[in-house]
């Protein structure tokens, strides 16, 4: 079934992206820290913290599929969003939310127009 990326707005006036039934997210690089090791081999608690947190804002730029091969694990998309720290438009990777650990799912409307 052919599908396209849809832009949706939530009750807080933030935007998110859907590809069929999948919600897309911007994965955040993270640092994993083991906080507890259990007596059963292989069981431990892990805390994830963002390596460098950057929040992006929505620019109404189109979302384009990258060369997706096969399963949902390989689905990747790109769009242009505004870096809220620098106010510069940057290409941003999106992938299904279930494939991420730390992520940004909703994006506030940018007050700066995209270029």
N, C-alpha and C positions, 0 to 999 in steps of 0.2 A: 504494500500500500504506500503510495507516495505521500510524503508529509513535508511540512515546512516548519521553520522556527517561528513561533508566535510570541509576540511581546504582550505580556499581561500586566495589569496594574492591581496591586493589593489595596486593602482598605486604608493603609497608611500613605498612599500615593507614591509608593515605591514600585519599581518595575522589575519583572523577572521574565525569564525565557523558558518556553516549553517546546519540546520537539516530540510530537505525538504525546504519549503519556509521561515522558521524562521531563523533569525539571533540570535545567542546566545551571551550573555553578562555576564560578572562577575558583580553581583550587589554590590554596595558600601554601607556600612552602612552610614546613614545620620542623621543629626540633623535638625529638622524642626523648623523654626522660623516664627511666624506670623508677617508680615510686615505692613499689613493694614486690618482693619475690616470695611466692608461696612454697610450701614444702613439697607440693606435687610438681614434678618436673615439667617445665614449659609454661607454667602459669605465673603471670605477673601482672601488675597494674602499670600502665604506661600513661603518662601525661604528655599531651601534645601542646606546644606553644608555637605561635607564629614566628618564623625566622625574621621576617621584616614585614610588618603589617602595613599594607597599603589598601586604602578603601577607594573604590572607583565609583564614579557617577555616570549615569545613563546619558547618552548623546544622541539617541535616535539613529545611530549608524546601523546599517544592515548587518545581520549575523550570517556569516558564510561558513559552509561546511568545509572542513579540510578533507583530505582523501581518507574517507572512512572505509574500513575494511571489516566486514563481518559483524561481529557481536557488539552489544552496547558498550563493552569494555574498551573498544577502540574508537568510539564516537568522539570526535573533537571538532570544535567550531572556533571561529575567531570573530571578533568585533572590535570596534574602537570605543574606548571609554575614557573618561577624564580622570586622571590621577588627582585625588583630592588634596594631596600635599603640594604638588607642583603646578596644578591647573593646566597640565599639558595632556593632550590626547595621545593615548598609547594603544597599540594593539594588545588585546587581552584574549587569553585562551579560555574557552568554556568547555565543560564536559558534563556528562550526567552526574547529578548530585551524589548518587550512590557510589561513584568511583572516587570520591574525595574523603579526606579525613577532616581537615579544616577548609572552610570555604566561605565565599561571599555569594549569597543567592539573590538578594534584592539590591537594587541600585537606585539611589535617589536621582531625581531629575537634575541634570547639570544646569547651573545658572550661566555657564559660559557656552556659547554656541559652538558646535563642532566645526572643524575647518577642513 
